[in-house]
Amino acid sequence: MLTDTYRLIYLITNLFNVVIISKFMNAFYQKRTTSKIICLLSCLSYFVITSVVYLNLDIPMLTLIVNYVIIFGISFNYESHLKRKFLISLYILLFMVIPEFLIAALTGFIHFSFFSEGGYSNSIGAVAVRLVTYMEALLIKNYKTVKNNQKVSNSEWAASIFVPVTTLILEIMIIQSHQLSKAVVITSLCLVFTLNFIAFYLYDSLADSYMKIASFAVIEKENELYSKQCEMMQTSTESLQAFRHDLCNQFAVVSELMEKEKYDLARKQISSLFQQTMNNAIYSTTGNMVIDSLINYKLQSAFNKKIKIDSDIAVPENLDMDVTDIITIIGNLLDNAIRAVTELPEDKRNLFMKIVYSQDRLIIQSINPYCSEVKYSNGEIISSKEDADNHGYGIKNIEHIVNKYDGYMEINHEHSLFKVDILLYLVRS
């Protein structure tokens, strides 16, 4: 028979389950498809229905089934296919049930039937189950964040364990104190769950702020690239107009020199014409503004450093890839290649860049000669710059992004050629 105190504690802990389920959903799903109000109402329906079923029937098997059905229903607030929703709902149920079994065993509740009344009424156990499950949700969220190539600080990892465990210990001490009234115990329980919620709400708010700052930085970088692209296109257009205006006169001069058999001067004049056509060249015209801007800006800089450029750029206007990731990979590859090539004599400076999209795959290849020694530390390439401690992160950042897209990267540096091959799978989940 459930006591009134335990019923009240159960209702408080079960209300906190709404927060736990929301954490699980945010950890497993990338995008919500309904409004916050609809999502909140569906989560609150979990609290109402499960509370009614448990407090009136308390049959473990029925409770499990009801929990799964409602969790599966809540999953329709998020974008994913049906089979994945079935599976994720099962995972969430397991993450919630396993702590219940473990803590029930630890509190002496071992022998029970799935098909008859449960009768569990340990208040400490009820609190412990919710805090342990909450800790699970936080750790899974952190793991998914790291897998998506986003940094989780050591303090956040520690807090995900320390805050729930510490508050659990405090609440156990309060509940075991027989000198306190029921009202004080219930109030302390509410404060414990509120403290947990506020602590990690603040963590999430700070994380969102950092993400917004990073997003603004990306937007600024995009705007800078677009501005450079427009400047280059404007300069190229003006140069082309001037060149076309003067073309007839130039050909007349070349023809005159050829007739007078002044071939050396004719060759110099033709070479001058060729140089004019190469100045402010447009290397990428795919329609993808990020890639076009970045490629044209970087390769124009390379051309100005007397580097011979060969490029093969063929991508769609839109790629299913974060702008930050595109800028990081292409920017680092070209910066490293240009820096290495400029150390060579002008007659040996050349660079090849390939970016091709085919069958949901993005193929990136960079080839350039080099003369400096390729240095390694713990099996990883490190910067050859004098200030190596503050550099050398380019390749590491590229590796993180390649892993994010379940891709592949191979680096070769044989016969004085540094070659990087990257394959990314850009298939929508």
VOPAGU-2260 file (C-alpha; in pm, 1 decimal, decimal comma):
REM VOPAGU-2260
SITE   aa  ch    i         X         Y         Z
SITE  MET   A    0       0,0       0,0       0,0
SITE  LEU   A    1     148,8     334,6    -104,0
SITE  THR   A    2     167,8     594,7     174,9
SITE  ASP   A    3      56,3     953,9     120,5
SITE  THR   A    4     415,7    1077,8     165,8
SITE  TYR   A    5     549,8     840,3     -96,7
SITE  ARG   A    6     267,3     933,0    -336,7
SITE  LEU   A    7     360,2    1299,3    -304,7
SITE  ILE   A    8     731,2    1224,4    -351,1
SITE  TYR   A    9     649,7    1011,4    -654,6
SITE  LEU   A   10     450,1    1293,5    -813,0
SITE  ILE   A   11     737,4    1539,1    -763,0
SITE  THR   A   12     996,1    1297,1    -902,3
SITE  ASN   A   13     770,6    1200,1   -1191,0
SITE  LEU   A   14     723,6    1567,3   -1279,7
SITE  PHE   A   15    1101,9    1591,2   -1299,3
SITE  ASN   A   16    1081,6    1302,2   -1547,1
SITE  VAL   A   17     942,7    1556,3   -1796,3
SITE  VAL   A   18    1278,9    1734,8   -1783,7
SITE  ILE   A   19    1465,7    1404,3   -1814,3
SITE  ILE   A   20    1271,1    1291,3   -2120,7
SITE  SER   A   21    1324,8    1631,9   -2280,3
SITE  LYS   A   22    1701,4    1594,2   -2223,5
SITE  PHE   A   23    1697,3    1248,5   -2381,4
SITE  MET   A   24    1501,6    1373,3   -2683,0
SITE  ASN   A   25    1742,6    1662,6   -2737,7
SITE  ALA   A   26    2036,5    1423,4   -2711,4
SITE  PHE   A   27    1902,9    1173,0   -2965,5
SITE  TYR   A   28    1729,7    1404,3   -3212,7
SITE  GLN   A   29    1876,4    1693,7   -3408,6
SITE  LYS   A   30    1565,3    1894,4   -3495,3
SITE  ARG   A   31    1223,3    1957,5   -3341,3
SITE  THR   A   32     933,9    1988,3   -3588,8
SITE  THR   A   33     661,9    2122,7   -3357,0
SITE  SER   A   34     632,5    2435,6   -3142,2
SITE  LYS   A   35     769,0    2449,0   -2787,1
SITE  ILE   A   36     414,9    2460,3   -2647,0
SITE  ILE   A   37     305,1    2141,7   -2825,3
SITE  CYS   A   38     624,5    1967,8   -2721,0
SITE  LEU   A   39     576,9    2077,8   -2358,3
SITE  LEU   A   40     212,8    1965,6   -2354,8
SITE  SER   A   41     306,2    1622,5   -2491,9
SITE  CYS   A   42     572,8    1588,0   -2220,0
SITE  LEU   A   43     324,2    1695,3   -1951,9
SITE  SER   A   44      82,5    1432,6   -2082,2
SITE  TYR   A   45     351,3    1179,5   -1989,3
SITE  PHE   A   46     342,5    1306,0   -1630,3
SITE  VAL   A   47     -37,0    1296,9   -1607,6
SITE  ILE   A   48     -96,9     956,6   -1770,3
SITE  THR   A   49     191,2     769,2   -1604,4
SITE  SER   A   50     101,9     915,9   -1263,7
SITE  VAL   A   51    -261,9     806,2   -1294,9
SITE  VAL   A   52    -166,2     455,5   -1412,6
SITE  TYR   A   53     100,4     403,4   -1145,4
SITE  LEU   A   54     -86,5     544,0    -846,8
SITE  ASN   A   55    -409,6     357,5    -929,4
SITE  LEU   A   56    -286,3      26,3   -1071,2
SITE  ASP   A   57      91,2      -3,9   -1002,1
SITE  ILE   A   58     140,2    -303,8   -1234,1
SITE  PRO   A   59     503,6    -298,3   -1362,3
SITE  MET   A   60     430,7    -443,3   -1708,0
SITE  LEU   A   61     142,2    -202,2   -1767,6
SITE  THR   A   62     359,6      87,4   -1646,6
SITE  LEU   A   63     636,1     -12,8   -1891,7
SITE  ILE   A   64     395,9     -33,1   -2184,5
SITE  VAL   A   65     233,9     302,5   -2102,5
SITE  ASN   A   66     577,7     465,4   -2063,2
SITE  TYR   A   67     694,6     335,3   -2399,9
SITE  VAL   A   68     378,6     438,0   -2584,3
SITE  ILE   A   69     391,7     794,7   -2450,5
SITE  ILE   A   70     767,8     830,4   -2511,8
SITE  PHE   A   71     710,3     708,7   -2867,8
SITE  GLY   A   72     431,1     963,5   -2902,8
SITE  ILE   A   73     657,8    1244,6   -2779,2
SITE  SER   A   74     915,8    1145,1   -3043,6
SITE  PHE   A   75     677,8    1270,2   -3315,6
SITE  ASN   A   76     774,3    1622,0   -3210,4
SITE  TYR   A   77    1114,0    1554,7   -3367,2
SITE  GLU   A   78    1238,6    1495,1   -3719,8
SITE  SER   A   79    1332,1    1134,2   -3796,4
SITE  HIS   A   80    1197,7     828,2   -3975,7
SITE  LEU   A   81     955,6     590,7   -3806,6
SITE  LYS   A   82    1193,6     297,9   -3748,0
SITE  ARG   A   83    1446,0     525,6   -3580,8
SITE  LYS   A   84    1174,4     666,4   -3352,3
SITE  PHE   A   85    1077,2     311,9   -3247,7
SITE  LEU   A   86    1438,6     232,8   -3164,5
SITE  ILE   A   87    1520,5     558,0   -2985,4
SITE  SER   A   88    1203,4     532,7   -2775,7
SITE  LEU   A   89    1316,3     185,5   -2670,1
SITE  TYR   A   90    1662,9     316,7   -2580,5
SITE  ILE   A   91    1514,7     596,2   -2369,2
SITE  LEU   A   92    1288,3     349,1   -2189,4
SITE  LEU   A   93    1585,6     124,4   -2116,0
SITE  PHE   A   94    1790,7     416,8   -1982,3
SITE  MET   A   95    1500,8     497,2   -1750,5
SITE  VAL   A   96    1421,8     141,2   -1640,7
SITE  ILE   A   97    1774,6      13,4   -1571,0
SITE  PRO   A   98    1836,1     260,3   -1281,7
SITE  GLU   A   99    1496,6     162,5   -1137,7
SITE  PHE   A  100    1592,3    -206,5   -1131,5
SITE  LEU   A  101    1935,9    -136,2    -984,4
SITE  ILE   A  102    1814,4      98,6    -711,2
SITE  ALA   A  103    1518,5    -126,0    -631,0
SITE  ALA   A  104    1765,4    -410,0    -575,7
SITE  LEU   A  105    1994,0    -188,8    -365,5
SITE  THR   A  106    1700,6     -85,1    -145,7
SITE  GLY   A  107    1594,5    -445,9     -90,4
SITE  PHE   A  108    1305,0    -465,3    -337,3
SITE  ILE   A  109    1406,9    -779,7    -530,0
SITE  HIS   A  110    1116,4   -1021,5    -549,1
SITE  PHE   A  111     825,7    -879,9    -747,5
SITE  SER   A  112     600,9    -980,5   -1035,8
SITE  PHE   A  113     567,1    -787,0   -1361,9
SITE  PHE   A  114     196,8    -873,2   -1377,7
SITE  SER   A  115      78,7    -797,6   -1025,9
SITE  GLU   A  116      86,4    -494,8    -798,9
SITE  GLY   A  117     440,7    -373,9    -739,5
SITE  GLY   A  118     415,4    -212,4    -399,0
SITE  TYR   A  119     752,1     -31,1    -406,5
SITE  SER   A  120     742,1     262,2    -161,3
SITE  ASN   A  121    1100,5     363,1     -81,1
SITE  SER   A  122    1122,1     743,5     -92,6
SITE  ILE   A  123    1502,9     752,2    -111,3
SITE  GLY   A  124    1491,3     504,8    -400,1
SITE  ALA   A  125    1237,7     716,3    -589,1
SITE  VAL   A  126    1462,1    1025,1    -561,6
SITE  ALA   A  127    1776,3     829,6    -647,8
SITE  VAL   A  128    1620,5     681,5    -963,8
SITE  ARG   A  129    1534,3    1023,0   -1104,3
SITE  LEU   A  130    1872,4    1181,7   -1028,7
SITE  VAL   A  131    2066,4     886,3   -1168,8
SITE  THR   A  132    1851,1     887,8   -1483,1
SITE  TYR   A  133    1903,8    1262,5   -1512,7
SITE  MET   A  134    2278,6    1208,2   -1488,9
SITE  GLU   A  135    2250,6     949,0   -1768,5
SITE  ALA   A  136    2071,8    1198,5   -1992,5
SITE  LEU   A  137    2337,6    1464,7   -1928,1
SITE  LEU   A  138    2624,9    1226,2   -2003,0
SITE  ILE   A  139    2460,4    1104,5   -2325,1
SITE  LYS   A  140    2405,4    1466,7   -2429,5
SITE  ASN   A  141    2774,8    1541,9   -2366,9
SITE  TYR   A  142    2879,5    1233,0   -2562,7
SITE  LYS   A  143    2664,4    1329,6   -2860,9
SITE  THR   A  144    2804,2    1683,4   -2846,4
SITE  VAL   A  145    3162,0    1552,3   -2862,0
SITE  LYS   A  146    3070,9    1315,5   -3145,9
SITE  ASN   A  147    2940,2    1615,5   -3340,8
SITE  ASN   A  148    3284,3    1775,1   -3309,9
SITE  GLN   A  149    3176,6    2029,4   -3046,0
SITE  LYS   A  150    3388,9    2078,5   -2738,7
SITE  VAL   A  151    3257,6    1986,0   -2393,5
SITE  SER   A  152    3464,9    2130,8   -2111,2
SITE  ASN   A  153    3599,6    1916,2   -1827,9
SITE  SER   A  154    3392,1    2120,1   -1582,6
SITE  GLU   A  155    3073,6    2030,2   -1772,0
SITE  TRP   A  156    3164,1    1660,5   -1766,5
SITE  ALA   A  157    3234,5    1685,2   -1393,0
SITE  ALA   A  158    2917,2    1882,0   -1324,4
SITE  SER   A  159    2707,8    1621,5   -1510,1
SITE  ILE   A  160    2811,3    1374,4   -1242,3
SITE  PHE   A  161    2887,4    1592,4    -940,4
SITE  VAL   A  162    2565,2    1797,8    -923,2
SITE  PRO   A  163    2316,7    1504,8    -937,2
SITE  VAL   A  164    2525,9    1284,9    -703,7
SITE  THR   A  165    2585,3    1561,3    -448,4
SITE  THR   A  166    2220,8    1667,1    -437,1
SITE  LEU   A  167    2118,6    1299,8    -409,6
SITE  ILE   A  168    2342,1    1253,4    -105,4
SITE  LEU   A  169    2202,5    1568,2      56,8
SITE  GLU   A  170    1844,2    1458,3      -5,1
SITE  ILE   A  171    1910,8    1110,8     137,9
SITE  MET   A  172    2047,6    1274,0     453,1
SITE  ILE   A  173    1736,3    1493,7     476,5
SITE  ILE   A  174    1489,4    1207,9     420,6
SITE  GLN   A  175    1665,1     987,8     677,8
SITE  SER   A  176    1643,5    1262,7     936,7
SITE  HIS   A  177    1338,4    1173,6    1146,9
SITE  GLN   A  178    1338,5    1511,9    1320,6
SITE  LEU   A  179    1217,0    1698,9    1013,2
SITE  SER   A  180     854,3    1736,8     921,0
SITE  LYS   A  181     700,3    1598,9     603,5
SITE  ALA   A  182     658,9    1952,1     467,5
SITE  VAL   A  183    1031,8    2023,6     508,3
SITE  VAL   A  184    1125,6    1697,4     335,0
SITE  ILE   A  185     892,3    1768,5      43,1
SITE  THR   A  186    1021,7    2125,8      14,7
SITE  SER   A  187    1382,3    2008,3      15,5
SITE  LEU   A  188    1299,2    1755,8    -254,8
SITE  CYS   A  189    1149,6    2027,4    -474,9
SITE  LEU   A  190    1456,9    2244,7    -416,5
SITE  VAL   A  191    1691,3    1958,8    -510,5
SITE  PHE   A  192    1525,6    1903,1    -847,4
SITE  THR   A  193    1497,2    2277,0    -906,0
SITE  LEU   A  194    1868,2    2319,7    -829,9
SITE  ASN   A  195    1958,7    2047,6   -1080,0
SITE  PHE   A  196    1736,3    2199,9   -1345,4
SITE  ILE   A  197    1867,9    2555,7   -1295,2
SITE  ALA   A  198    2233,0    2445,3   -1287,3
SITE  PHE   A  199    2216,3    2273,4   -1624,6
SITE  TYR   A  200    1979,7    2529,7   -1770,9
SITE  LEU   A  201    2255,6    2783,4   -1707,2
SITE  TYR   A  202    2510,8    2550,1   -1866,0
SITE  ASP   A  203    2290,1    2514,7   -2173,9
SITE  SER   A  204    2233,1    2890,2   -2189,3
SITE  LEU   A  205    2607,2    2955,0   -2180,9
SITE  ALA   A  206    2663,8    2690,1   -2447,3
SITE  ASP   A  207    2398,6    2852,1   -2668,3
SITE  SER   A  208    2567,2    3188,9   -2620,6
SITE  TYR   A  209    2902,8    3046,9   -2725,8
SITE  MET   A  210    2738,3    2883,0   -3027,9
SITE  LYS   A  211    2579,5    3215,0   -3127,0
SITE  ILE   A  212    2914,8    3390,1   -3096,3
SITE  ALA   A  213    3073,9    3121,3   -3313,8
SITE  SER   A  214    2786,8    3154,3   -3561,6
SITE  PHE   A  215    2838,4    3530,6   -3581,8
SITE  ALA   A  216    3207,5    3469,5   -3648,1
SITE  VAL   A  217    3117,1    3236,6   -3934,9
SITE  ILE   A  218    2874,1    3493,2   -4077,2
SITE  GLU   A  219    3146,5    3757,2   -4061,1
SITE  LYS   A  220    3382,6    3521,1   -4240,9
SITE  GLU   A  221    3118,2    3452,0   -4507,4
SITE  ASN   A  222    3057,4    3823,4   -4554,0
SITE  GLU   A  223    3430,4    3882,9   -4585,8
SITE  LEU   A  224    3456,8    3609,5   -4849,0
SITE  TYR   A  225    3155,2    3739,2   -5039,8
SITE  SER   A  226    3300,7    4089,1   -5030,9
SITE  LYS   A  227    3632,7    3961,4   -5165,9
SITE  GLN   A  228    3447,2    3765,8   -5434,0
SITE  CYS   A  229    3256,2    4076,5   -5542,5
SITE  GLU   A  230    3574,3    4284,4   -5546,7
SITE  MET   A  231    3750,4    4020,4   -5756,7
SITE  MET   A  232    3458,3    3992,4   -5997,9
SITE  GLN   A  233    3438,4    4370,8   -6029,6
SITE  THR   A  234    3814,2    4399,6   -6085,2
SITE  SER   A  235    3807,2    4112,4   -6332,4
SITE  THR   A  236    3519,1    4270,3   -6526,1
SITE  GLU   A  237    3691,6    4608,3   -6543,5
SITE  SER   A  238    4019,6    4447,9   -6650,1
SITE  LEU   A  239    3842,0    4241,7   -6915,9
SITE  GLN   A  240    3669,1    4549,3   -7056,6
SITE  ALA   A  241    3996,6    4739,5   -7073,4
SITE  PHE   A  242    4172,7    4437,3   -7221,0
SITE  ARG   A  243    3908,5    4389,2   -7492,8
SITE  HIS   A  244    3924,5    4759,6   -7575,6
SITE  ASP   A  245    4299,7    4736,0   -7629,4
SITE  LEU   A  246    4302,9    4389,7   -7790,1
SITE  CYS   A  247    4291,7    4504,9   -8152,6
SITE  ASN   A  248    4584,1    4739,1   -8099,5
SITE  GLN   A  249    4782,3    4463,2   -7930,3
SITE  PHE   A  250    4720,7    4218,6   -8214,1
SITE  ALA   A  251    4820,1    4488,8   -8464,6
SITE  VAL   A  252    5151,8    4531,8   -8285,5
SITE  VAL   A  253    5212,4    4153,3   -8276,9
SITE  SER   A  254    5129,7    4128,1   -8647,5
SITE  GLU   A  255    5368,7    4412,0   -8729,8
SITE  LEU   A  256    5648,3    4249,8   -8529,9
SITE  MET   A  257    5589,0    3914,0   -8698,8
SITE  GLU   A  258    5604,5    4073,6   -9046,4
SITE  LYS   A  259    5934,4    4236,7   -8956,7
SITE  GLU   A  260    6055,7    3897,2   -8820,1
SITE  LYS   A  261    6111,5    4041,9   -8476,7
SITE  TYR   A  262    6002,8    3715,9   -8315,7
SITE  ASP   A  263    6154,0    3774,6   -7971,9
SITE  LEU   A  264    5963,1    4098,9   -7931,1
SITE  ALA   A  265    5646,6    3929,3   -8063,8
SITE  ARG   A  266    5683,0    3649,8   -7807,4
SITE  LYS   A  267    5725,1    3905,0   -7528,7
SITE  GLN   A  268    5413,6    4086,3   -7646,8
SITE  ILE   A  269    5213,5    3760,0   -7657,9
SITE  SER   A  270    5345,6    3668,0   -7312,6
SITE  SER   A  271    5228,5    4006,4   -7186,3
SITE  LEU   A  272    4884,1    3942,3   -7333,0
SITE  PHE   A  273    4870,2    3600,0   -7165,6
SITE  GLN   A  274    4971,7    3752,5   -6831,6
SITE  GLN   A  275    4689,8    4005,2   -6857,3
SITE  THR   A  276    4435,3    3729,3   -6915,3
SITE  MET   A  277    4558,6    3544,2   -6605,7
SITE  ASN   A  278    4543,8    3842,8   -6371,0
SITE  ASN   A  279    4234,0    3839,7   -6145,3
SITE  ALA   A  280    4134,7    3500,4   -6285,4
SITE  ILE   A  281    3814,3    3333,5   -6165,6
SITE  TYR   A  282    3899,1    2976,4   -6068,3
SITE  SER   A  283    3561,9    2859,6   -5936,9
SITE  THR   A  284    3221,2    2941,6   -6089,3
SITE  THR   A  285    3003,0    2668,3   -5939,8
SITE  GLY   A  286    2736,7    2899,6   -5794,8
SITE  ASN   A  287    2822,9    2781,3   -5442,8
SITE  MET   A  288    2909,2    3120,3   -5297,1
SITE  VAL   A  289    3111,2    2989,3   -5002,2
SITE  ILE   A  290    3334,1    2763,2   -5210,7
SITE  ASP   A  291    3359,0    3007,0   -5503,1
SITE  SER   A  292    3453,1    3295,0   -5272,9
SITE  LEU   A  293    3705,2    3094,7   -5072,5
SITE  ILE   A  294    3870,1    2927,5   -5374,0
SITE  ASN   A  295    3892,0    3244,5   -5581,2
SITE  TYR   A  296    4023,6    3450,7   -5290,5
SITE  LYS   A  297    4289,3    3197,3   -5186,7
SITE  LEU   A  298    4400,6    3103,8   -5539,2
SITE  GLN   A  299    4420,9    3468,6   -5646,4
SITE  SER   A  300    4650,9    3519,3   -5348,4
SITE  ALA   A  301    4855,0    3218,1   -5466,1
SITE  PHE   A  302    4873,9    3355,8   -5821,0
SITE  ASN   A  303    5005,4    3685,5   -5688,5
SITE  LYS   A  304    5287,1    3487,2   -5525,7
SITE  LYS   A  305    5393,0    3349,8   -5866,2
SITE  ILE   A  306    5235,7    3008,0   -5806,0
SITE  LYS   A  307    5116,5    2810,6   -6107,2
SITE  ILE   A  308    4763,0    2694,2   -6036,4
SITE  ASP   A  309    4569,6    2395,5   -6166,0
SITE  SER   A  310    4217,9    2346,9   -6029,8
SITE  ASP   A  311    3917,0    2120,9   -6079,6
SITE  ILE   A  312    3609,9    2254,2   -5898,0
SITE  ALA   A  313    3268,8    2096,0   -5960,5
SITE  VAL   A  314    3013,5    2116,0   -5676,5
SITE  PRO   A  315    2640,6    2198,1   -5659,1
SITE  GLU   A  316    2516,3    2536,6   -5544,5
SITE  ASN   A  317    2407,3    2387,4   -5211,1
SITE  LEU   A  318    2590,8    2124,3   -5008,0
SITE  ASP   A  319    2452,1    1940,2   -4704,1
SITE  MET   A  320    2749,2    2057,0   -4500,7
SITE  ASP   A  321    2808,8    2322,7   -4236,1
SITE  VAL   A  322    2967,8    2639,6   -4372,1
SITE  THR   A  323    3220,7    2632,9   -4086,1
SITE  ASP   A  324    3336,2    2286,5   -4191,7
SITE  ILE   A  325    3377,5    2387,9   -4557,0
SITE  ILE   A  326    3582,4    2694,0   -4461,7
SITE  THR   A  327    3796,1    2496,0   -4217,6
SITE  ILE   A  328    3888,2    2218,3   -4461,5
SITE  ILE   A  329    3947,9    2420,9   -4778,3
SITE  GLY   A  330    4098,3    2718,9   -4595,4
SITE  ASN   A  331    4350,9    2509,1   -4402,5
SITE  LEU   A  332    4448,0    2298,9   -4704,6
SITE  LEU   A  333    4511,6    2603,1   -4924,4
SITE  ASP   A  334    4687,0    2801,7   -4651,9
SITE  ASN   A  335    4923,7    2511,0   -4581,9
SITE  ALA   A  336    4985,8    2446,9   -4952,3
SITE  ILE   A  337    5049,9    2813,2   -5037,9
SITE  ARG   A  338    5285,5    2855,3   -4742,9
SITE  ALA   A  339    5483,0    2543,9   -4841,2
SITE  VAL   A  340    5504,1    2637,5   -5209,3
SITE  THR   A  341    5624,0    2994,3   -5144,7
SITE  GLU   A  342    5938,9    2847,2   -4984,7
SITE  LEU   A  343    6038,8    2711,2   -5328,2
SITE  PRO   A  344    6201,5    2897,2   -5621,4
SITE  GLU   A  345    5945,5    3060,2   -5852,7
SITE  ASP   A  346    5999,8    2807,3   -6133,6
SITE  LYS   A  347    5900,9    2520,5   -5901,2
SITE  ARG   A  348    5591,2    2677,1   -5750,1
SITE  ASN   A  349    5274,2    2493,2   -5846,0
SITE  LEU   A  350    4954,2    2388,5   -5674,0
SITE  PHE   A  351    4667,1    2156,2   -5762,8
SITE  MET   A  352    4325,2    2177,2   -5597,0
SITE  LYS   A  353    4032,1    1947,0   -5668,8
SITE  ILE   A  354    3684,9    1967,3   -5514,5
SITE  VAL   A  355    3426,3    1745,3   -5682,6
SITE  TYR   A  356    3083,6    1629,4   -5564,1
SITE  SER   A  357    2949,7    1297,4   -5694,5
SITE  GLN   A  358    2692,3    1046,1   -5566,9
SITE  ASP   A  359    2653,4    1200,0   -5218,8
SITE  ARG   A  360    3031,7    1220,8   -5178,4
SITE  LEU   A  361    3255,4    1524,7   -5164,5
SITE  ILE   A  362    3603,8    1451,0   -5295,5
SITE  ILE   A  363    3879,8    1697,3   -5201,5
SITE  GLN   A  364    4240,0    1668,6   -5316,8
SITE  SER   A  365    4532,4    1902,4   -5264,3
SITE  ILE   A  366    4879,4    1847,2   -5417,3
SITE  ASN   A  367    5180,1    2073,6   -5384,2
SITE  PRO   A  368    5560,7    2044,1   -5381,8
SITE  TYR   A  369    5749,2    2125,8   -5061,7
SITE  CYS   A  370    6104,2    2154,8   -4935,7
SITE  SER   A  371    6074,5    2167,4   -4555,1
SITE  GLU   A  372    6091,2    1858,2   -4339,0
SITE  VAL   A  373    5753,9    1706,5   -4246,6
SITE  LYS   A  374    5763,1    1677,0   -3868,4
SITE  TYR   A  375    5569,6    1426,5   -3658,3
SITE  SER   A  376    5486,3    1403,5   -3289,3
SITE  ASN   A  377    5303,1    1101,4   -3145,1
SITE  GLY   A  378    5214,7     991,7   -3497,0
SITE  GLU   A  379    5060,9    1327,5   -3590,4
SITE  ILE   A  380    5193,5    1593,7   -3828,6
SITE  ILE   A  381    5298,3    1910,0   -3645,2
SITE  SER   A  382    5364,0    2259,6   -3770,7
SITE  SER   A  383    5709,2    2345,6   -3905,4
SITE  LYS   A  384    5664,5    2707,1   -3795,9
SITE  GLU   A  385    5891,9    2844,5   -3526,5
SITE  ASP   A  386    5592,5    2899,5   -3296,2
SITE  ALA   A  387    5476,4    2539,8   -3336,0
SITE  ASP   A  388    5290,4    2531,7   -3002,1
SITE  ASN   A  389    5042,3    2788,4   -3130,3
SITE  HIS   A  390    5013,4    2637,3   -3476,5
SITE  GLY   A  391    4969,3    2292,9   -3628,3
SITE  TYR   A  392    4599,7    2268,6   -3552,4
SITE  GLY   A  393    4495,4    2283,7   -3919,1
SITE  ILE   A  394    4533,1    1912,0   -3993,3
SITE  LYS   A  395    4380,2    1820,2   -3655,9
SITE  ASN   A  396    4076,4    2037,6   -3723,8
SITE  ILE   A  397    4037,5    1879,2   -4066,7
SITE  GLU   A  398    4057,1    1530,3   -3911,2
SITE  HIS   A  399    3779,3    1617,6   -3663,9
SITE  ILE   A  400    3553,0    1732,6   -3946,5
SITE  VAL   A  401    3632,0    1424,9   -4158,4
SITE  ASN   A  402    3533,0    1204,0   -3863,4
SITE  LYS   A  403    3214,9    1407,9   -3816,4
SITE  TYR   A  404    3101,8    1310,5   -4167,7
SITE  ASP   A  405    3224,2     949,9   -4130,0
SITE  GLY   A  406    3475,2    1029,7   -4401,6
SITE  TYR   A  407    3829,7     934,7   -4489,9
SITE  MET   A  408    4155,5    1127,9   -4515,7
SITE  GLU   A  409    4493,4    1012,9   -4643,1
SITE  ILE   A  410    4816,0    1215,4   -4637,1
SITE  ASN   A  411    5120,5    1127,1   -4849,4
SITE  HIS   A  412    5447,2    1316,4   -4880,5
SITE  GLU   A  413    5670,2    1124,1   -5119,1
SITE  HIS   A  414    5903,7    1249,6   -5391,6
SITE  SER   A  415    5882,6    1606,2   -5250,7
SITE  LEU   A  416    5504,6    1619,7   -5312,4
SITE  PHE   A  417    5260,1    1675,4   -5027,9
SITE  LYS   A  418    4925,0    1519,3   -5115,4
SITE  VAL   A  419    4601,1    1522,0   -4914,0
SITE  ASP   A  420    4298,8    1314,7   -5022,4
SITE  ILE   A  421    3967,1    1361,1   -4841,8
SITE  LEU   A  422    3636,2    1182,8   -4891,9
SITE  LEU   A  423    3322,8    1303,9   -4712,2
SITE  TYR   A  424    2981,1    1136,3   -4715,8
SITE  LEU   A  425    2712,8    1403,4   -4732,6
SITE  VAL   A  426    2403,6    1182,7   -4713,8
SITE  ARG   A  427    2105,5    1324,9   -4523,0
SITE  SER   A  428    2007,7    1119,2   -4220,8
